Amino acid sequence: MTGKRGLAAAAVIVSAIALMACGGPDAKYVSNSKAGLYLKIPTDWQSVDLQAGDVKPDSVLASPEMWRVGIDGAADPRRSDFENSAPEEPTGFVEVIPVDPSKLTSAPSLELLRELVTGPTSDPNTGQQLTSSVNIISDDEVTMGSGFWGLRTTVESSGDSPVRLEQLAMFDSGVHRLYRVTINCTTSCFKAHSHEIDSIFDSLTLRGTS
């Protein structure tokens, strides 16, 4: 399924700021103000700092670094949950990854973002078409304010115990950062938690930063 999905970023930002100011019981966020990223997770989920990189260094001589936070919907969350390829409870990552456009192996594109979860569609040496190990369930183009653009893709592995993974991957207008949210678990788990998972992806807000 292919389509376009627009997000009302300004409204979400205002709501997020209001909720954080009130400090209500449902106000639980993963955020990186330097990167302009704000994400809401359910109150019974936990977040774990996995890589506290500086995506926007104060010094002009410093290089930006990857920032990564794990989000875990397990009743008893553990760091090892993020190393499980087929979790029985939903787990995921929120990432901001510095990008040097001049070093990309191919031009920034929706296909490049899609291949983060499907793998390459062709052999870079021979050009021969490759068969993906996952099936695409949905694949929607996403745009946000300040020039952010990307793709929200859901894939599922084959086999007797399939795993479903959803990704929302966005470039900023200058393709200097990749913003990426992924959540996965067994297909039965994913379906059982679909409302929570949708609410997480729908809450992502990106704000332009210099």
GROMACS elastic network, one bead per residue, 0.5 to 0.9 nm:
[ bonds ]
;  ai    aj funct       b0    kb
    1   136     6  0.85447   500
    1   137     6  0.71694   500
    1   138     6  0.50709   500
    1   139     6  0.59242   500
    1   140     6  0.74499   500
    2   138     6  0.67653   500
    2   139     6  0.52497   500
    2   140     6  0.52455   500
    2   141     6  0.75456   500
    3   138     6  0.89653   500
    3   139     6  0.72268   500
    3   141     6  0.61664   500
    3   142     6  0.87720   500
    4   140     6  0.54727   500
    4   142     6  0.59506   500
    4   143     6  0.81117   500
    5   140     6  0.64203   500
    5   141     6  0.60502   500
    5   143     6  0.70541   500
    5   152     6  0.86702   500
    6     9     6  0.88433   500
    6   141     6  0.84366   500
    6   142     6  0.58207   500
    6   143     6  0.56527   500
    6   144     6  0.66326   500
    7    10     6  0.88453   500
    7    12     6  0.86435   500
    7   142     6  0.76227   500
    7   143     6  0.70288   500
    7   144     6  0.59938   500
    7   145     6  0.84311   500
    7   202     6  0.75177   500
    7   203     6  0.88150   500
    7   204     6  0.86860   500
    7   205     6  0.83613   500
    8    11     6  0.57081   500
    8    12     6  0.64206   500
    8    13     6  0.88601   500
    8   144     6  0.75005   500
    8   145     6  0.82425   500
    8   205     6  0.86436   500
    9    12     6  0.51640   500
    9    13     6  0.61367   500
    9    14     6  0.87525   500
    9   144     6  0.64277   500
    9   145     6  0.64648   500
    9   203     6  0.88395   500
    9   204     6  0.82261   500
    9   205     6  0.56662   500
    9   206     6  0.71863   500
    9   207     6  0.81589   500
   10    13     6  0.51529   500
   10    14     6  0.63803   500
   10    15     6  0.87100   500
   10   145     6  0.78666   500
   10   205     6  0.82933   500
   10   207     6  0.88810   500
   11    14     6  0.52536   500
   11    15     6  0.62204   500
   11    16     6  0.85703   500
   12    15     6  0.50544   500
   12    16     6  0.59649   500
   12    17     6  0.85579   500
   12   203     6  0.70557   500
   12   204     6  0.82900   500
   12   205     6  0.66871   500
   13    16     6  0.50677   500
   13    17     6  0.61558   500
   13    18     6  0.85425   500
   13    38     6  0.80981   500
   13   205     6  0.66086   500
   13   206     6  0.85550   500
   13   207     6  0.84940   500
   14    17     6  0.52666   500
   14    18     6  0.61691   500
   14    19     6  0.86488   500
   15    18     6  0.51079   500
   15    19     6  0.61194   500
   15    20     6  0.85808   500
   16    19     6  0.51871   500
   16    20     6  0.61204   500
   16    21     6  0.85231   500
   16    27     6  0.80974   500
   16    29     6  0.86498   500
   16    38     6  0.80390   500
   16    39     6  0.87904   500
   16    40     6  0.82665   500
   17    20     6  0.51805   500
   17    21     6  0.60976   500
   17    22     6  0.86367   500
   18    21     6  0.51436   500
   18    22     6  0.62546   500
   18    23     6  0.85615   500
   19    22     6  0.51101   500
   19    23     6  0.59562   500
   19    24     6  0.63168   500
   19    26     6  0.82011   500
   19    27     6  0.58536   500
   20    24     6  0.73105   500
   20    27     6  0.61762   500
   20    28     6  0.82164   500
   20    29     6  0.84371   500
   21    24     6  0.83113   500
   22    27     6  0.84268   500
   23    26     6  0.81521   500
   23    27     6  0.61378   500
   23    28     6  0.87427   500
   24    27     6  0.53566   500
   24    28     6  0.86639   500
   25    28     6  0.77313   500
   25    43     6  0.76858   500
   26    41     6  0.89702   500
   26    42     6  0.74271   500
   26    43     6  0.60571   500
   27    40     6  0.74643   500
   27    41     6  0.84231   500
   27    42     6  0.85427   500
   27    43     6  0.75105   500
   28    39     6  0.86010   500
   28    40     6  0.58866   500
   28    41     6  0.59379   500
   28    42     6  0.68554   500
   28    43     6  0.59570   500
   28    45     6  0.89274   500
   29    38     6  0.69458   500
   29    39     6  0.55882   500
   29    41     6  0.60028   500
   29    42     6  0.87102   500
   29    47     6  0.89047   500
   30    37     6  0.81591   500
   30    38     6  0.60834   500
   30    39     6  0.51576   500
   30    40     6  0.62752   500
   30    41     6  0.73194   500
   30    47     6  0.73721   500
   30    69     6  0.79541   500
   30    71     6  0.86935   500
   30    94     6  0.81493   500
   31    35     6  0.86134   500
   31    36     6  0.77820   500
   31    37     6  0.53963   500
   31    39     6  0.60604   500
   31    40     6  0.84692   500
   32    35     6  0.54965   500
   32    36     6  0.59746   500
   32    37     6  0.51475   500
   32    38     6  0.66040   500
   32    55     6  0.89748   500
   32    67     6  0.86969   500
   32    96     6  0.87979   500
   33    37     6  0.61557   500
   33    38     6  0.76390   500
   33   207     6  0.87980   500
   33   209     6  0.89710   500
   34    37     6  0.78900   500
   34    54     6  0.84017   500
   34    55     6  0.69998   500
   34    56     6  0.60640   500
   34    57     6  0.88987   500
   34   209     6  0.72579   500
   35    55     6  0.64888   500
   35    56     6  0.69345   500
   35    96     6  0.73846   500
   35   177     6  0.85243   500
   35   179     6  0.88878   500
   35   206     6  0.80974   500
   35   207     6  0.77821   500
   35   208     6  0.80202   500
   35   209     6  0.65143   500
   36   205     6  0.79076   500
   36   206     6  0.53967   500
   36   208     6  0.63141   500
   36   209     6  0.62744   500
   37    96     6  0.84756   500
   37   179     6  0.81158   500
   37   204     6  0.73689   500
   37   205     6  0.59564   500
   37   207     6  0.66150   500
   38   203     6  0.78573   500
   38   204     6  0.58968   500
   38   205     6  0.51673   500
   38   206     6  0.65442   500
   38   207     6  0.85277   500
   39    94     6  0.86700   500
   39   200     6  0.68467   500
   39   201     6  0.79201   500
   39   202     6  0.87662   500
   39   203     6  0.56286   500
   39   205     6  0.64292   500
   39   206     6  0.89234   500
   40   199     6  0.79950   500
   40   200     6  0.58742   500
   40   201     6  0.85392   500
   40   202     6  0.89109   500
   40   203     6  0.57471   500
   40   204     6  0.71231   500
   41    44     6  0.83298   500
   41    45     6  0.65469   500
   41    46     6  0.82483   500
   41    47     6  0.87362   500
   41    71     6  0.80749   500
   41   196     6  0.80791   500
   41   197     6  0.87001   500
   41   199     6  0.78034   500
   41   200     6  0.55864   500
   41   203     6  0.83194   500
   42    45     6  0.54241   500
   42    46     6  0.84414   500
   42    73     6  0.82964   500
   42   196     6  0.69513   500
   42   199     6  0.84597   500
   42   200     6  0.77571   500
   43    46     6  0.77661   500
   44    72     6  0.89894   500
   44    73     6  0.69440   500
   44    74     6  0.85045   500
   44    75     6  0.77917   500
   45    71     6  0.68283   500
   45    72     6  0.54901   500
   45    74     6  0.70800   500
   45    75     6  0.80311   500
   45    77     6  0.83457   500
   46    70     6  0.81869   500
   46    71     6  0.57031   500
   46    72     6  0.52190   500
   46    73     6  0.66271   500
   46    74     6  0.82082   500
   46    77     6  0.70583   500
   47    69     6  0.66096   500
   47    70     6  0.54800   500
   47    72     6  0.63099   500
   48    68     6  0.88820   500
   48    69     6  0.55968   500
   48    71     6  0.64175   500
   48    72     6  0.80845   500
   48    79     6  0.76709   500
   49    52     6  0.65206   500
   49    67     6  0.87566   500
   49    68     6  0.66489   500
   49    70     6  0.63653   500
   50    67     6  0.79803   500
   50    68     6  0.55113   500
   50    69     6  0.52262   500
   50    70     6  0.64192   500
   50    79     6  0.89426   500
   51    66     6  0.71162   500
   51    67     6  0.53519   500
   51    69     6  0.67217   500
   52    55     6  0.89867   500
   52    65     6  0.84345   500
   52    66     6  0.75823   500
   52    67     6  0.52328   500
   52    68     6  0.64764   500
   52    69     6  0.79767   500
   53    56     6  0.89484   500
   53    64     6  0.75120   500
   53    68     6  0.74763   500
   53    96     6  0.89079   500
   54    57     6  0.56237   500
   54    58     6  0.87888   500
   54    63     6  0.82828   500
   54    64     6  0.56590   500
   54    65     6  0.50726   500
   54    66     6  0.68952   500
   54    67     6  0.67285   500
   55    63     6  0.82522   500
   55    65     6  0.50693   500
   55    66     6  0.61397   500
   55    67     6  0.65127   500
   55    96     6  0.71195   500
   55    97     6  0.74843   500
   55    98     6  0.67422   500
   55   177     6  0.84979   500
   56    59     6  0.87904   500
   56    62     6  0.89147   500
   56    63     6  0.81614   500
   56    64     6  0.56150   500
   56    65     6  0.79028   500
   56   210     6  0.87883   500
   57    60     6  0.70367   500
   57    61     6  0.84266   500
   57    62     6  0.59817   500
   57    63     6  0.67536   500
   57    64     6  0.59132   500
   57    65     6  0.83676   500
   58    61     6  0.87216   500
   58    62     6  0.76331   500
   59    62     6  0.53770   500
   59    63     6  0.84907   500
   60    63     6  0.78885   500
   64    97     6  0.86000   500
   64    98     6  0.62161   500
   65    96     6  0.86006   500
   65    97     6  0.71129   500
   65    98     6  0.63679   500
   66    95     6  0.72984   500
   66    96     6  0.58303   500
   66    98     6  0.61283   500
   67    94     6  0.82046   500
   67    95     6  0.55998   500
   67    96     6  0.51807   500
   67    97     6  0.65606   500
   67    98     6  0.88633   500
   68    93     6  0.67925   500
   68    94     6  0.57288   500
   68    96     6  0.66174   500
   68    97     6  0.83916   500
   69    92     6  0.85142   500
   69    93     6  0.57012   500
   69    94     6  0.51777   500
   69    95     6  0.65003   500
   70    79     6  0.85428   500
   70    82     6  0.71936   500
   70    91     6  0.73636   500
   70    92     6  0.57224   500
   70    94     6  0.62995   500
   70    95     6  0.86947   500
   71    82     6  0.86752   500
   71    90     6  0.84520   500
   71    91     6  0.57008   500
   71    92     6  0.51563   500
   71    93     6  0.58969   500
   71    94     6  0.74420   500
   71   183     6  0.83076   500
   72    75     6  0.86646   500
   72    77     6  0.61133   500
   72    78     6  0.81604   500
   72    81     6  0.76983   500
   72    82     6  0.81544   500
   72    89     6  0.78213   500
   72    90     6  0.62342   500
   72    92     6  0.64718   500
   72    93     6  0.87363   500
   73    76     6  0.84900   500
   73    77     6  0.71225   500
   73    89     6  0.60776   500
   73    90     6  0.52050   500
   73    91     6  0.60169   500
   73    92     6  0.87988   500
   74    77     6  0.50021   500
   74    78     6  0.82315   500
   74    81     6  0.84776   500
   74    88     6  0.83305   500
   74    89     6  0.52391   500
   74    90     6  0.67115   500
   74    91     6  0.76254   500
   75    89     6  0.83415   500
   77    80     6  0.85013   500
   77    81     6  0.69638   500
   78    81     6  0.54613   500
   78    82     6  0.79382   500
   79    82     6  0.59840   500
   79    83     6  0.77519   500
   80    83     6  0.52886   500
   80    84     6  0.68479   500
   81    84     6  0.53802   500
   81    85     6  0.87295   500
   81    87     6  0.69140   500
   81    89     6  0.87084   500
   81    91     6  0.70633   500
   82    85     6  0.79863   500
   82    87     6  0.83932   500
   82    91     6  0.66149   500
   82    92     6  0.72097   500
   82    93     6  0.83641   500
   83    87     6  0.88483   500
   84    87     6  0.55751   500
   85   163     6  0.83415   500
   85   184     6  0.86149   500
   85   185     6  0.80129   500
   86    89     6  0.88991   500
   86   161     6  0.85986   500
   86   162     6  0.82945   500
   86   163     6  0.61282   500
   86   164     6  0.88919   500
   86   184     6  0.78839   500
   86   185     6  0.56842   500
   86   186     6  0.58560   500
   87    90     6  0.66352   500
   87    91     6  0.72368   500
   87   163     6  0.83165   500
   87   184     6  0.74417   500
   87   186     6  0.62046   500
   87   189     6  0.85620   500
   88    91     6  0.89707   500
   88   185     6  0.57708   500
   88   186     6  0.58107   500
   88   188     6  0.85696   500
   88   189     6  0.61965   500
   88   190     6  0.88752   500
   89   184     6  0.83730   500
   89   185     6  0.59435   500
   89   186     6  0.76975   500
   89   189     6  0.62017   500
   89   190     6  0.80603   500
   89   193     6  0.87191   500
   90   183     6  0.64902   500
   90   184     6  0.56266   500
   90   186     6  0.81359   500
   90   189     6  0.70089   500
   90   190     6  0.68591   500
   90   193     6  0.76448   500
   90   197     6  0.83831   500
   91   182     6  0.83013   500
   91   183     6  0.55286   500
   91   184     6  0.57833   500
   91   185     6  0.67340   500
   92   181     6  0.72437   500
   92   182     6  0.51446   500
   92   184     6  0.61668   500
   92   185     6  0.88127   500
   93   180     6  0.77381   500
   93   181     6  0.56571   500
   93   182     6  0.53363   500
   93   183     6  0.66779   500
   94   179     6  0.77807   500
   94   180     6  0.59030   500
   94   182     6  0.67846   500
   95   178     6  0.78616   500
   95   179     6  0.58377   500
   95   180     6  0.50793   500
   95   181     6  0.63652   500
   95   182     6  0.87383   500
   96   177     6  0.65616   500
   96   178     6  0.56970   500
   96   180     6  0.64276   500
   97   176     6  0.85728   500
   97   177     6  0.55268   500
   97   179     6  0.65092   500
   97   180     6  0.80062   500
   98   175     6  0.88686   500
   98   176     6  0.60064   500
   98   178     6  0.64071   500
   98   179     6  0.89801   500
   99   102     6  0.87649   500
   99   103     6  0.81259   500
   99   104     6  0.80533   500
   99   175     6  0.65835   500
   99   177     6  0.50670   500
   99   178     6  0.66202   500
  100   103     6  0.55269   500
  100   104     6  0.69032   500
  100   175     6  0.76946   500
  100   176     6  0.61252   500
  100   177     6  0.82586   500
  101   104     6  0.54349   500
  101   107     6  0.80014   500
  101   108     6  0.77087   500
  101   174     6  0.85131   500
  101   175     6  0.63957   500
  101   176     6  0.68635   500
  102   105     6  0.85264   500
  103   106     6  0.86100   500
  104   107     6  0.66660   500
  104   108     6  0.76091   500
  106   109     6  0.82460   500
  106   112     6  0.76084   500
  107   112     6  0.78952   500
  108   111     6  0.82760   500
  108   112     6  0.64435   500
  108   113     6  0.81763   500
  108   171     6  0.84513   500
  108   175     6  0.74758   500
  109   112     6  0.51774   500
  109   113     6  0.66744   500
  109   114     6  0.87573   500
  109   150     6  0.82267   500
  110   113     6  0.51284   500
  110   114     6  0.61197   500
  110   115     6  0.86412   500
  110   141     6  0.78346   500
  110   149     6  0.87537   500
  110   150     6  0.63025   500
  110   151     6  0.63536   500
  111   115     6  0.61273   500
  111   116     6  0.88762   500
  111   151     6  0.89258   500
  112   115     6  0.52775   500
  112   116     6  0.68958   500
  112   120     6  0.84700   500
  113   116     6  0.54480   500
  113   117     6  0.78733   500
  113   150     6  0.72235   500
  113   151     6  0.67384   500
  113   168     6  0.89379   500
  113   169     6  0.63526   500
  113   170     6  0.79734   500
  114   117     6  0.59787   500
  114   118     6  0.63203   500
  114   119     6  0.79543   500
  114   120     6  0.88744   500
  114   139     6  0.82687   500
  114   151     6  0.70894   500
  114   152     6  0.83796   500
  114   153     6  0.68911   500
  114   167     6  0.87600   500
  114   169     6  0.83669   500
  115   120     6  0.54298   500
  115   121     6  0.74012   500
  116   119     6  0.59393   500
  116   120     6  0.81087   500
  116   167     6  0.87792   500
  116   169     6  0.87935   500
  117   134     6  0.83831   500
  117   153     6  0.80257   500
  117   154     6  0.84792   500
  117   155     6  0.73558   500
  117   165     6  0.81226   500
  117   166     6  0.85287   500
  117   167     6  0.75392   500
  118   121     6  0.78505   500
  118   132     6  0.61103   500
  118   133     6  0.72436   500
  118   134     6  0.62299   500
  118   135     6  0.80306   500
  118   136     6  0.79257   500
  118   155     6  0.74681   500
  119   132     6  0.66211   500
  119   133     6  0.81043   500
  119   134     6  0.87795   500
  120   123     6  0.71965   500
  120   124     6  0.83568   500
  120   129     6  0.88942   500
  120   130     6  0.72230   500
  120   131     6  0.88681   500
  120   132     6  0.77562   500
  121   128     6  0.85151   500
  121   129     6  0.58873   500
  121   130     6  0.51219   500
  121   131     6  0.69418   500
  121   132     6  0.69598   500
  122   125     6  0.86869   500
  122   126     6  0.79904   500
  122   127     6  0.54012   500
  122   128     6  0.52935   500
  122   131     6  0.83869   500
  123   126     6  0.54596   500
  123   128     6  0.52469   500
  123   129     6  0.64709   500
  123   130     6  0.66166   500
  124   127     6  0.56055   500
  124   128     6  0.80313   500
  125   128     6  0.82096   500
  126   129     6  0.88496   500
  127   130     6  0.89098   500
  131   134     6  0.87922   500
  132   135     6  0.73570   500
  133   156     6  0.87974   500
  133   157     6  0.64918   500
  133   158     6  0.72278   500
  134   155     6  0.60378   500
  134   156     6  0.53411   500
  134   158     6  0.63501   500
  135   154     6  0.85743   500
  135   155     6  0.53870   500
  135   156     6  0.52008   500
  135   157     6  0.62731   500
  135   158     6  0.73480   500
  136   139     6  0.71178   500
  136   153     6  0.73894   500
  136   154     6  0.60452   500
  136   156     6  0.65420   500
  137   153     6  0.75884   500
  137   154     6  0.53108   500
  137   155     6  0.52969   500
  137   156     6  0.68678   500
  137   164     6  0.89697   500
  138   152     6  0.78322   500
  138   153     6  0.55811   500
  138   154     6  0.51516   500
  138   155     6  0.71870   500
  138   166     6  0.89330   500
  139   151     6  0.69300   500
  139   152     6  0.58091   500
  139   154     6  0.65085   500
  139   155     6  0.87349   500
  140   150     6  0.86658   500
  140   151     6  0.56733   500
  140   152     6  0.51564   500
  140   153     6  0.63642   500
  141   149     6  0.77837   500
  141   150     6  0.59913   500
  141   152     6  0.63472   500
  141   153     6  0.86491   500
  142   148     6  0.83980   500
  142   149     6  0.58422   500
  142   150     6  0.52103   500
  142   151     6  0.53558   500
  142   152     6  0.67129   500
  142   168     6  0.84973   500
  142   169     6  0.89302   500
  142   170     6  0.79906   500
  143   147     6  0.73940   500
  143   148     6  0.58097   500
  143   150     6  0.64074   500
  143   151     6  0.83523   500
  143   170     6  0.83488   500
  144   147     6  0.63776   500
  144   148     6  0.50985   500
  144   149     6  0.63422   500
  144   150     6  0.88332   500
  144   205     6  0.82247   500
  144   206     6  0.74385   500
  144   207     6  0.88919   500
  145   148     6  0.62100   500
  145   149     6  0.87794   500
  145   206     6  0.78128   500
  145   207     6  0.75077   500
  145   208     6  0.80679   500
  146   172     6  0.79310   500
  146   173     6  0.72024   500
  146   206     6  0.83932   500
  146   207     6  0.68877   500
  146   208     6  0.55775   500
  147   171     6  0.85465   500
  147   172     6  0.62543   500
  147   174     6  0.84078   500
  147   208     6  0.81072   500
  148   170     6  0.63277   500
  148   171     6  0.56766   500
  148   173     6  0.54695   500
  148   174     6  0.89206   500
  148   175     6  0.89411   500
  148   206     6  0.76472   500
  148   207     6  0.87018   500
  148   208     6  0.83050   500
  149   169     6  0.83790   500
  149   170     6  0.53252   500
  149   171     6  0.55598   500
  149   172     6  0.66780   500
  149   173     6  0.73394   500
  150   168     6  0.73737   500
  150   169     6  0.55309   500
  150   171     6  0.60599   500
  150   172     6  0.88173   500
  151   167     6  0.78454   500
  151   168     6  0.57883   500
  151   169     6  0.55475   500
  151   170     6  0.65712   500
  152   166     6  0.72558   500
  152   167     6  0.55468   500
  152   169     6  0.64701   500
  152   170     6  0.86538   500
  152   201     6  0.88433   500
  153   165     6  0.82656   500
  153   166     6  0.56560   500
  153   167     6  0.52602   500
  153   168     6  0.64988   500
  153   169     6  0.84270   500
  154   164     6  0.71045   500
  154   165     6  0.56328   500
  154   167     6  0.63116   500
  154   168     6  0.88497   500
  155   163     6  0.83905   500
  155   164     6  0.57512   500
  155   165     6  0.54034   500
  155   166     6  0.63998   500
  155   167     6  0.85817   500
  156   162     6  0.64171   500
  156   163     6  0.55729   500
  156   165     6  0.63000   500
  156   166     6  0.87884   500
  156   187     6  0.75684   500
  157   161     6  0.83711   500
  157   162     6  0.50653   500
  157   163     6  0.53953   500
  157   164     6  0.65709   500
  157   165     6  0.85709   500
  157   187     6  0.89759   500
  158   161     6  0.76292   500
  158   162     6  0.54414   500
  158   163     6  0.78538   500
  159   162     6  0.56161   500
  159   163     6  0.89727   500
  161   186     6  0.70781   500
  161   187     6  0.78142   500
  162   185     6  0.88815   500
  162   186     6  0.59818   500
  162   187     6  0.57970   500
  162   188     6  0.85354   500
  163   184     6  0.70580   500
  163   185     6  0.56169   500
  163   188     6  0.83817   500
  163   189     6  0.88318   500
  163   190     6  0.82680   500
  164   183     6  0.84600   500
  164   184     6  0.56183   500
  164   185     6  0.58658   500
  164   186     6  0.58667   500
  164   187     6  0.50325   500
  164   188     6  0.86956   500
  164   189     6  0.87591   500
  164   190     6  0.65802   500
  164   191     6  0.89876   500
  165   182     6  0.69611   500
  165   183     6  0.57264   500
  165   185     6  0.67859   500
  165   186     6  0.85735   500
  165   187     6  0.85174   500
  165   190     6  0.82529   500
  166   181     6  0.81788   500
  166   182     6  0.55726   500
  166   183     6  0.54700   500
  166   184     6  0.63727   500
  166   197     6  0.88593   500
  167   180     6  0.70267   500
  167   181     6  0.56309   500
  167   183     6  0.67209   500
  167   184     6  0.88069   500
  167   201     6  0.86259   500
  168   179     6  0.80393   500
  168   180     6  0.57212   500
  168   181     6  0.52216   500
  168   182     6  0.65101   500
  168   201     6  0.71849   500
  169   178     6  0.68988   500
  169   179     6  0.56822   500
  169   181     6  0.64784   500
  169   182     6  0.83515   500
  170   177     6  0.83172   500
  170   178     6  0.57351   500
  170   179     6  0.50324   500
  170   180     6  0.63562   500
  171   174     6  0.77453   500
  171   175     6  0.53462   500
  171   176     6  0.74212   500
  171   177     6  0.59416   500
  171   179     6  0.63087   500
  171   180     6  0.88537   500
  172   175     6  0.50868   500
  172   176     6  0.64568   500
  172   177     6  0.59543   500
  172   178     6  0.69773   500
  172   179     6  0.79876   500
  172   206     6  0.89100   500
  172   208     6  0.78281   500
  173   176     6  0.78579   500
  173   177     6  0.89569   500
  173   208     6  0.88146   500
  174   177     6  0.80457   500
  175   178     6  0.72120   500
  179   206     6  0.86605   500
  181   201     6  0.76005   500
  181   204     6  0.86962   500
  182   201     6  0.88632   500
  183   190     6  0.88690   500
  183   197     6  0.75336   500
  184   187     6  0.84660   500
  184   189     6  0.88433   500
  184   190     6  0.70283   500
  185   188     6  0.81296   500
  185   189     6  0.60075   500
  185   190     6  0.57960   500
  186   189     6  0.51815   500
  186   190     6  0.61022   500
  186   191     6  0.87170   500
  187   191     6  0.62008   500
  187   192     6  0.85934   500
  188   191     6  0.53026   500
  188   192     6  0.62748   500
  188   193     6  0.87821   500
  189   192     6  0.50889   500
  189   193     6  0.62424   500
  189   194     6  0.83970   500
  190   193     6  0.52365   500
  190   194     6  0.57266   500
  190   197     6  0.79338   500
  191   195     6  0.83918   500
  192   195     6  0.79729   500
  193   196     6  0.54800   500
  193   197     6  0.61679   500
  193   198     6  0.86426   500
  194   197     6  0.50364   500
  194   198     6  0.59699   500
  194   199     6  0.85119   500
  195   198     6  0.52423   500
  195   199     6  0.62398   500
  195   200     6  0.87973   500
  196   199     6  0.51566   500
  196   200     6  0.63851   500
  196   201     6  0.89558   500
  197   200     6  0.52167   500
  197   201     6  0.65166   500
  197   202     6  0.86449   500
  198   201     6  0.53070   500
  198   202     6  0.59961   500
  198   203     6  0.85276   500
  199   202     6  0.50738   500
  199   203     6  0.60657   500
  199   204     6  0.89905   500
  200   203     6  0.52713   500
  200   204     6  0.68727   500
  201   204     6  0.56364   500
  202   205     6  0.84591   500
